[in-house]
Amino acid sequence: MPNLSLKWVVLAVNVLCVMTLAFNTTAMMNAIPSIQSELMMSPSLSRWVVNSYILCGAAFILLGGCLGDFFGPFRVLFFALLIFGLTSLSMAVCSSSLVMVGLRSLQGTAAAVISAVALSSISSVFPLAQRAFAITIWGGMVGLGFGLGPLLGGALTTLVGWRYLFVVIASVMWIGILGNGIFWRVYPHISQKGSLDFKGAFFLMGWMGALVFLIMEGQHIGWTSPLMLGTAIVCIAMLILCVRHMCIEPFPLISLSLFKQPQLIGSVALFFITLFSLIAFLFFYNRFLQWPALHHASAFQAGLWILPMNLAMCITALFASKIARRVGNGAALMLGMFLLTIGFGWFACFPHHQIDWMQKSFLIVMGGGFGLAFPLAPYVGLQALPQSEQGKGSGIINTANYLGGCLAISLGSVIYLQASCSYLEGCDAQTRDVLLMGSEKEIFNLALDPTFKASLEQAGCHSFSILMAVLAAMCCIGVVMCKCFVKSKIDCASKIE
């Protein structure tokens, strides 16, 4: 058994890398306008700088977890970090819009593998007595990375330029490569029987890719267009073929028997709700704060305003395992979901023309909710699985992560647009794109138009309130799911004493 202190070093290195992946996801939201301007991208191509990352990540994340089980976590993680670091450096010097989209696709593939293998590695290298605390640190830091993305990404993009954003990200990946290379003996040597299920991986990636493409591009291309209808047919066909293959394959990519564990089902659903809520809030609250007719904050100011929630989330996550030991996983997760319901409910009920201390108070409440839900949701799922299935379980849980982030922006955009356009009569497709994905300058110019200026304030408040009500309802469902699927007192959290 390697020295226990080495495991904490490996935890620190892997958490730093996965935190950077989360930071990369949300920081790009602030960098896109600058990248679009410098590389002269069209609006549709600039969307794919974000969408290609999510699409490839969602398609490959389950395969990444299985690769970790089959070849061993160290080898897979090492090469994934290497690919991510090289693509980040390439993006820092990229001068072609099409090459940028291709590099983002490769970066998203590597990020999916890192996310799946890092979580399963943390779960496998730590003994039961330290595993809960290690996973809660992982969850807290990943959540902090999502939250710091708009703040630090906006600062880097504004002060030194978007290219330095990728230089910083690549530097952290090289730290991860060096750290994992030095302490590779800490990782377990896994040798899984059977062969890697490439056929199942093809069906699964086809289904995930078609599903994510359908979600992300349906509202822009048109849900009834031939391309979207064909994609929907492919999505359904791939799902049927995937399920059929998993039932007859001796060593399938995903063993359907894993879903006999209620805690895994609850873990996947709760992690999806948590990520959906977090990404939707970060994205649309940033847009709300930068709305010209209301607050007209800069990207950096908006990120700074959300900082109390991020700090509360990080601090709460550090104590999440202790809270779970005292009251049980189910009760701790239920408390987290309840705090999120309270926070989103307040934002939905009170239109916020003024930013005051009350908003900061509820941001801290929501930070506490995310700090409990984010680390404990994946922990309860992994604890229900044997060590040989940790990689597959991690891949399934992280798939909920990617789908939650994808749906948060896609479905959130549909809700936001419908609520906004009810106040903006005669709003054409170009105006809708500006409202959702436009730069601060484009939205500000729209606000100067007397036709829209009076309506923009009402549209901004109403659409944001509707979206917050949807998030509150989802978190309320999460409270019920904690009661139904997650054990409260006699569970894994009580065993780590």
C-alpha positions as semicolon CSV with decimal commas, in nm:
position;residue;x (nm);y (nm);z (nm)
1;M;0,000;0,000;0,000
2;P;0,159;0,333;-0,104
3;N;0,212;0,606;0,151
4;L;-0,123;0,766;0,225
5;S;0,026;1,115;0,193
6;L;0,103;1,043;-0,173
7;K;-0,266;0,983;-0,236
8;W;-0,343;1,336;-0,119
9;V;-0,082;1,473;-0,358
10;V;-0,246;1,282;-0,642
11;L;-0,584;1,414;-0,528
12;A;-0,453;1,772;-0,535
13;V;-0,309;1,728;-0,886
14;N;-0,622;1,565;-1,030
15;V;-0,858;1,810;-0,861
16;L;-0,654;2,100;-1,002
17;C;-0,685;1,953;-1,352
18;V;-1,060;1,882;-1,330
19;M;-1,120;2,223;-1,174
20;T;-0,943;2,373;-1,475
21;L;-1,175;2,179;-1,708
22;A;-1,475;2,333;-1,532
23;F;-1,309;2,676;-1,547
24;N;-1,245;2,626;-1,920
25;T;-1,615;2,553;-1,980
26;T;-1,754;2,874;-1,829
27;A;-1,458;3,102;-1,907
28;M;-1,518;3,043;-2,279
29;M;-1,857;3,213;-2,243
30;N;-1,675;3,543;-2,185
31;A;-1,404;3,482;-2,444
32;I;-1,632;3,393;-2,737
33;P;-1,706;3,754;-2,846
34;S;-1,333;3,835;-2,860
35;I;-1,251;3,511;-3,046
36;Q;-1,537;3,575;-3,289
37;S;-1,413;3,926;-3,361
38;E;-1,043;3,840;-3,405
39;L;-1,094;3,526;-3,616
40;M;-1,387;3,682;-3,809
41;M;-1,623;3,397;-3,727
42;S;-1,984;3,388;-3,835
43;P;-2,244;3,367;-3,551
44;S;-2,325;3,004;-3,637
45;L;-1,956;2,904;-3,638
46;S;-1,893;3,082;-3,307
47;R;-2,171;2,872;-3,149
48;W;-1,980;2,563;-3,251
49;V;-1,674;2,676;-3,057
50;V;-1,887;2,598;-2,751
51;N;-2,110;2,325;-2,896
52;S;-1,832;2,108;-3,044
53;Y;-1,667;2,087;-2,702
54;I;-1,988;1,971;-2,534
55;L;-2,088;1,741;-2,822
56;C;-1,759;1,548;-2,829
57;G;-1,741;1,543;-2,450
58;A;-2,089;1,395;-2,417
59;A;-2,016;1,136;-2,686
60;F;-1,686;1,011;-2,540
61;I;-1,726;1,039;-2,164
62;L;-1,864;0,687;-2,109
63;L;-1,595;0,538;-2,331
64;G;-1,337;0,730;-2,127
65;G;-1,449;0,566;-1,805
66;C;-1,435;0,221;-1,962
67;L;-1,086;0,288;-2,101
68;G;-0,976;0,364;-1,746
69;D;-1,117;0,032;-1,624
70;F;-0,962;-0,162;-1,911
71;F;-0,613;-0,011;-1,949
72;G;-0,570;0,134;-1,600
73;P;-0,643;0,491;-1,485
74;F;-0,284;0,619;-1,496
75;R;-0,217;0,544;-1,865
76;V;-0,550;0,681;-1,984
77;L;-0,535;0,991;-1,765
78;F;-0,175;1,066;-1,864
79;F;-0,246;1,061;-2,239
80;A;-0,575;1,254;-2,201
81;L;-0,395;1,530;-2,007
82;L;-0,125;1,535;-2,275
83;I;-0,381;1,575;-2,556
84;F;-0,570;1,846;-2,365
85;G;-0,250;2,039;-2,295
86;L;-0,132;2,022;-2,658
87;T;-0,471;2,130;-2,797
88;S;-0,485;2,422;-2,551
89;L;-0,142;2,544;-2,664
90;S;-0,250;2,505;-3,027
91;M;-0,563;2,713;-2,962
92;A;-0,349;2,988;-2,810
93;V;-0,174;3,038;-3,145
94;C;-0,465;2,943;-3,374
95;S;-0,551;3,185;-3,656
96;S;-0,824;2,988;-3,837
97;S;-1,187;2,966;-3,727
98;L;-1,233;2,613;-3,866
99;V;-0,914;2,491;-3,699
100;M;-1,037;2,644;-3,372
101;V;-1,359;2,442;-3,391
102;G;-1,161;2,125;-3,466
103;L;-0,925;2,186;-3,173
104;R;-1,220;2,248;-2,943
105;S;-1,368;1,913;-3,051
106;L;-1,044;1,735;-2,966
107;Q;-1,021;1,928;-2,640
108;G;-1,375;1,823;-2,547
109;T;-1,291;1,457;-2,615
110;A;-0,984;1,474;-2,390
111;A;-1,182;1,661;-2,122
112;A;-1,446;1,387;-2,116
113;V;-1,183;1,118;-2,058
114;I;-1,010;1,324;-1,786
115;S;-1,338;1,387;-1,603
116;A;-1,441;1,021;-1,601
117;V;-1,101;0,872;-1,514
118;A;-1,007;1,134;-1,252
119;L;-1,324;1,073;-1,051
120;S;-1,292;0,695;-1,062
121;S;-0,920;0,723;-0,975
122;I;-0,992;0,932;-0,666
123;S;-1,253;0,678;-0,558
124;S;-1,019;0,381;-0,613
125;V;-0,691;0,510;-0,466
126;F;-0,846;0,618;-0,134
127;P;-0,953;0,371;0,133
128;L;-1,311;0,389;0,255
129;A;-1,219;0,599;0,558
130;Q;-1,094;0,891;0,343
131;R;-1,297;0,840;0,024
132;A;-1,596;1,055;0,116
133;F;-1,382;1,355;0,207
134;A;-1,170;1,314;-0,108
135;I;-1,475;1,307;-0,338
136;T;-1,633;1,604;-0,163
137;I;-1,313;1,802;-0,220
138;W;-1,331;1,700;-0,586
139;G;-1,693;1,817;-0,612
140;G;-1,634;2,144;-0,431
141;M;-1,336;2,240;-0,643
142;V;-1,512;2,151;-0,969
143;G;-1,805;2,368;-0,866
144;L;-1,564;2,648;-0,776
145;G;-1,403;2,611;-1,120
146;F;-1,742;2,659;-1,288
147;G;-1,803;2,966;-1,074
148;L;-1,460;3,127;-1,119
149;G;-1,470;3,084;-1,497
150;P;-1,669;3,402;-1,574
151;L;-1,466;3,607;-1,322
152;L;-1,110;3,503;-1,411
153;G;-1,193;3,437;-1,777
154;G;-1,338;3,787;-1,808
155;A;-1,033;3,937;-1,636
156;L;-0,782;3,751;-1,860
157;T;-0,975;3,828;-2,178
158;T;-1,010;4,197;-2,088
159;L;-0,658;4,260;-1,957
160;V;-0,425;4,046;-2,172
161;G;-0,641;3,880;-2,439
162;W;-0,820;3,550;-2,493
163;R;-0,509;3,365;-2,615
164;Y;-0,353;3,385;-2,268
165;L;-0,657;3,205;-2,132
166;F;-0,550;2,890;-2,316
167;V;-0,188;2,939;-2,212
168;V;-0,295;2,933;-1,846
169;I;-0,513;2,625;-1,902
170;A;-0,231;2,442;-2,083
171;S;0,012;2,526;-1,801
172;V;-0,215;2,359;-1,545
173;M;-0,245;2,050;-1,764
174;W;0,136;2,019;-1,777
175;I;0,140;2,036;-1,397
176;G;-0,107;1,746;-1,400
177;I;0,108;1,547;-1,640
178;L;0,418;1,602;-1,426
179;G;0,238;1,520;-1,100
180;N;0,079;1,203;-1,231
181;G;0,407;1,098;-1,390
182;I;0,591;1,127;-1,058
183;F;0,329;0,952;-0,846
184;W;0,205;0,692;-1,096
185;R;0,264;0,405;-0,850
186;V;-0,025;0,530;-0,634
187;Y;-0,280;0,428;-0,899
188;P;-0,429;0,078;-0,878
189;H;-0,324;-0,176;-1,143
190;I;-0,652;-0,282;-1,298
191;S;-0,679;-0,566;-1,547
192;Q;-1,036;-0,613;-1,661
193;K;-1,144;-0,940;-1,821
194;G;-1,292;-0,952;-2,166
195;S;-1,243;-0,709;-2,454
196;L;-1,327;-0,345;-2,495
197;D;-1,678;-0,306;-2,635
198;F;-1,610;-0,089;-2,941
199;K;-1,943;-0,178;-3,102
200;G;-2,130;-0,066;-2,794
201;A;-1,916;0,247;-2,782
202;F;-2,012;0,325;-3,143
203;F;-2,386;0,290;-3,072
204;L;-2,361;0,488;-2,751
205;M;-2,155;0,769;-2,902
206;G;-2,392;0,783;-3,198
207;W;-2,691;0,819;-2,967
208;M;-2,524;1,077;-2,742
209;G;-2,390;1,275;-3,035
210;A;-2,725;1,284;-3,214
211;L;-2,910;1,373;-2,893
212;V;-2,677;1,659;-2,802
213;F;-2,674;1,792;-3,162
214;L;-3,054;1,781;-3,167
215;I;-3,077;1,972;-2,839
216;M;-2,818;2,235;-2,924
217;E;-2,909;2,312;-3,285
218;G;-3,284;2,244;-3,298
219;Q;-3,391;2,597;-3,211
220;H;-3,145;2,753;-3,460
221;I;-3,195;2,521;-3,760
222;G;-3,563;2,447;-3,695
223;W;-3,715;2,148;-3,521
224;T;-3,912;2,040;-3,830
225;S;-3,626;2,084;-4,078
226;P;-3,512;1,770;-4,269
227;L;-3,175;1,777;-4,090
228;M;-3,334;1,779;-3,744
229;L;-3,592;1,514;-3,832
230;G;-3,317;1,293;-3,971
231;T;-3,108;1,349;-3,658
232;A;-3,405;1,252;-3,441
233;I;-3,447;0,926;-3,637
234;V;-3,076;0,849;-3,598
235;C;-3,095;0,926;-3,226
236;I;-3,387;0,686;-3,170
237;A;-3,231;0,413;-3,386
238;M;-2,895;0,437;-3,207
239;L;-3,067;0,418;-2,867
240;I;-3,257;0,102;-2,965
241;L;-2,944;-0,060;-3,107
242;C;-2,744;0,038;-2,799
243;V;-2,992;-0,111;-2,551
244;R;-3,024;-0,430;-2,758
245;H;-2,646;-0,465;-2,777
246;M;-2,600;-0,412;-2,402
247;C;-2,848;-0,691;-2,333
248;I;-2,670;-0,955;-2,543
249;E;-2,302;-0,854;-2,509
250;P;-2,106;-1,061;-2,246
251;F;-1,884;-0,763;-2,153
252;P;-2,090;-0,455;-2,246
253;L;-1,973;-0,096;-2,228
254;I;-2,250;-0,035;-1,975
255;S;-2,389;-0,317;-1,768
256;L;-2,761;-0,253;-1,737
257;S;-2,750;-0,438;-1,406
258;L;-2,576;-0,129;-1,259
259;F;-2,910;0,050;-1,268
260;K;-3,053;-0,201;-1,024
261;Q;-2,883;0,013;-0,760
262;P;-3,133;0,281;-0,652
263;Q;-2,853;0,502;-0,524
264;L;-2,691;0,511;-0,869
265;I;-3,021;0,616;-1,025
266;G;-3,061;0,886;-0,760
267;S;-2,700;0,995;-0,802
268;V;-2,734;1,038;-1,179
269;A;-3,062;1,231;-1,152
270;L;-2,940;1,456;-0,869
271;F;-2,610;1,531;-1,041
272;F;-2,802;1,621;-1,357
273;I;-3,030;1,859;-1,165
274;T;-2,736;2,015;-0,981
275;L;-2,531;2,076;-1,297
276;F;-2,834;2,196;-1,492
277;S;-2,914;2,447;-1,219
278;L;-2,555;2,564;-1,173
279;I;-2,475;2,618;-1,542
280;A;-2,815;2,776;-1,616
281;F;-2,779;3,015;-1,325
282;L;-2,419;3,112;-1,405
283;F;-2,492;3,167;-1,774
284;F;-2,821;3,354;-1,747
285;Y;-2,746;3,545;-1,428
286;N;-2,434;3,677;-1,601
287;R;-2,651;3,781;-1,895
288;F;-2,901;3,938;-1,657
289;L;-2,635;4,142;-1,478
290;Q;-2,494;4,259;-1,811
291;W;-2,839;4,344;-1,949
292;P;-2,801;4,705;-2,071
293;A;-3,150;4,821;-1,973
294;L;-3,098;4,699;-1,614
295;H;-2,750;4,682;-1,458
296;H;-2,512;4,702;-1,756
297;A;-2,231;4,537;-1,557
298;S;-1,909;4,430;-1,726
299;A;-1,816;4,062;-1,754
300;F;-1,566;4,104;-1,473
301;Q;-1,815;4,288;-1,248
302;A;-2,076;4,017;-1,307
303;G;-1,826;3,747;-1,212
304;L;-1,727;3,941;-0,902
305;W;-2,088;3,971;-0,790
306;I;-2,135;3,592;-0,802
307;L;-1,816;3,537;-0,598
308;P;-2,000;3,504;-0,259
309;M;-2,195;3,207;-0,396
310;N;-1,877;3,046;-0,525
311;L;-1,696;3,090;-0,192
312;A;-1,994;2,956;0,002
313;M;-2,007;2,656;-0,232
314;C;-1,637;2,581;-0,184
315;I;-1,646;2,616;0,196
316;T;-1,962;2,407;0,233
317;A;-1,818;2,133;0,011
318;L;-1,523;2,094;0,248
319;F;-1,765;2,008;0,530
320;A;-2,011;1,806;0,320
321;S;-1,866;1,469;0,421
322;K;-1,882;1,561;0,792
323;I;-2,244;1,669;0,754
324;A;-2,320;1,342;0,570
325;R;-2,162;1,139;0,850
326;R;-2,375;1,314;1,107
327;V;-2,714;1,314;0,934
328;G;-2,669;1,068;0,644
329;N;-2,621;1,113;0,272
330;G;-2,992;1,138;0,197
331;A;-3,058;1,407;0,456
332;A;-2,749;1,608;0,354
333;L;-2,846;1,596;-0,014
334;M;-3,203;1,684;0,074
335;L;-3,081;1,988;0,267
336;G;-2,872;2,096;-0,032
337;M;-3,165;2,066;-0,272
338;F;-3,392;2,247;-0,025
339;L;-3,147;2,540;-0,002
340;L;-3,136;2,560;-0,381
341;T;-3,516;2,556;-0,398
342;I;-3,531;2,844;-0,149
343;G;-3,268;3,045;-0,340
344;F;-3,415;2,998;-0,686
345;G;-3,764;3,056;-0,548
346;W;-3,659;3,392;-0,406
347;F;-3,506;3,502;-0,737
348;A;-3,823;3,393;-0,917
349;C;-4,061;3,580;-0,686
350;F;-3,880;3,912;-0,654
351;P;-3,790;4,101;-0,973
352;H;-3,444;4,241;-0,909
353;H;-3,421;4,591;-1,046
354;Q;-3,183;4,667;-0,760
355;I;-2,879;4,461;-0,657
356;D;-2,856;4,474;-0,276
357;W;-2,746;4,276;0,030
358;M;-3,058;4,059;0,011
359;Q;-2,945;3,915;-0,321
360;K;-2,603;3,843;-0,174
361;S;-2,765;3,662;0,118
362;F;-2,959;3,430;-0,110
363;L;-2,653;3,378;-0,330
364;I;-2,476;3,250;-0,018
365;V;-2,774;3,023;0,059
366;M;-2,755;2,881;-0,294
367;G;-2,378;2,838;-0,258
368;G;-2,444;2,625;0,050
369;G;-2,691;2,414;-0,147
370;F;-2,450;2,359;-0,435
371;G;-2,170;2,284;-0,188
372;L;-2,372;1,995;-0,046
373;A;-2,530;1,860;-0,363
374;F;-2,234;1,881;-0,600
375;P;-1,987;1,655;-0,413
376;L;-2,235;1,419;-0,244
377;A;-2,439;1,334;-0,555
378;P;-2,156;1,147;-0,734
379;Y;-2,027;1,001;-0,407
380;V;-2,346;0,811;-0,325
381;G;-2,354;0,664;-0,676
382;L;-1,994;0,541;-0,674
383;Q;-2,031;0,396;-0,325
384;A;-2,303;0,165;-0,454
385;L;-2,065;0,005;-0,708
386;P;-1,773;-0,239;-0,675
387;Q;-1,423;-0,107;-0,748
388;S;-1,407;-0,291;-1,082
389;E;-1,707;-0,088;-1,204
390;Q;-1,590;0,251;-1,074
391;G;-1,481;0,373;-1,418
392;K;-1,813;0,283;-1,581
393;G;-2,004;0,435;-1,291
394;S;-1,797;0,750;-1,312
395;G;-1,866;0,770;-1,685
396;I;-2,242;0,735;-1,631
397;I;-2,243;1,001;-1,358
398;N;-2,031;1,240;-1,562
399;T;-2,259;1,187;-1,861
400;A;-2,532;1,339;-1,646
401;N;-2,286;1,623;-1,588
402;Y;-2,244;1,692;-1,962
403;L;-2,611;1,652;-2,046
404;G;-2,704;1,882;-1,760
405;G;-2,469;2,153;-1,886
406;C;-2,584;2,110;-2,245
407;L;-2,955;2,118;-2,163
408;A;-2,907;2,410;-1,924
409;I;-2,803;2,642;-2,204
410;S;-3,022;2,492;-2,478
411;L;-3,352;2,456;-2,291
412;G;-3,273;2,763;-2,082
413;S;-3,237;2,960;-2,406
414;V;-3,577;2,841;-2,528
415;I;-3,743;2,945;-2,200
416;Y;-3,553;3,275;-2,194
417;L;-3,646;3,357;-2,554
418;Q;-4,014;3,274;-2,520
419;A;-4,048;3,485;-2,206
420;S;-3,846;3,772;-2,356
421;C;-4,017;3,779;-2,693
422;S;-4,358;3,816;-2,530
423;Y;-4,239;4,167;-2,435
424;L;-4,062;4,234;-2,767
425;E;-4,327;4,238;-3,038
426;G;-4,191;4,201;-3,385
427;C;-3,867;4,045;-3,259
428;D;-3,694;3,878;-3,555
429;A;-3,442;3,592;-3,558
430;Q;-3,142;3,827;-3,566
431;T;-3,264;4,013;-3,257
432;R;-3,320;3,684;-3,073
433;D;-2,960;3,581;-3,146
434;V;-2,834;3,914;-3,012
435;L;-3,040;3,877;-2,693
436;L;-2,897;3,531;-2,622
437;M;-2,545;3,519;-2,764
438;G;-2,467;3,878;-2,854
439;S;-2,175;4,073;-2,713
440;E;-2,219;4,346;-2,455
441;K;-2,180;4,611;-2,728
442;E;-2,446;4,451;-2,952
443;I;-2,701;4,431;-2,670
444;F;-2,616;4,788;-2,564
445;N;-2,679;4,912;-2,919
446;L;-3,012;4,729;-2,918
447;A;-3,101;4,904;-2,592
448;L;-3,041;5,243;-2,755
449;D;-3,321;5,174;-3,001
450;P;-3,632;5,356;-2,869
451;T;-3,843;5,070;-3,003
452;F;-3,681;4,820;-2,766
453;K;-3,547;5,025;-2,478
454;A;-3,871;5,039;-2,278
455;S;-3,939;4,671;-2,329
456;L;-3,590;4,537;-2,259
457;E;-3,613;4,604;-1,886
458;Q;-3,941;4,414;-1,853
459;A;-3,819;4,136;-2,081
460;G;-3,498;4,090;-1,884
461;C;-3,669;4,064;-1,545
462;H;-3,961;3,852;-1,660
463;S;-3,758;3,596;-1,856
464;F;-3,504;3,558;-1,575
465;S;-3,780;3,512;-1,316
466;I;-3,950;3,244;-1,526
467;L;-3,623;3,057;-1,566
468;M;-3,556;3,074;-1,191
469;A;-3,903;2,932;-1,125
470;V;-3,822;2,635;-1,350
471;L;-3,495;2,576;-1,162
472;A;-3,677;2,598;-0,827
473;A;-3,926;2,335;-0,944
474;M;-3,645;2,103;-1,058
475;C;-3,466;2,134;-0,722
476;C;-3,796;2,065;-0,545
477;I;-3,818;1,741;-0,745
478;G;-3,460;1,675;-0,631
479;V;-3,574;1,696;-0,268
480;V;-3,831;1,422;-0,334
481;M;-3,574;1,208;-0,516
482;C;-3,336;1,228;-0,219
483;K;-3,608;1,076;-0,004
484;C;-3,691;0,801;-0,254
485;F;-3,352;0,690;-0,388
486;V;-3,079;0,779;-0,138
487;K;-3,038;0,609;0,197
488;S;-3,023;0,851;0,486
489;K;-2,890;0,701;0,807
490;I;-2,758;0,350;0,747
491;D;-2,548;0,408;0,438
492;C;-2,195;0,449;0,313
493;A;-2,143;0,776;0,497
494;S;-2,188;0,601;0,829
495;K;-1,920;0,345;0,741
496;I;-1,630;0,587;0,706
497;E;-1,574;0,636;1,076
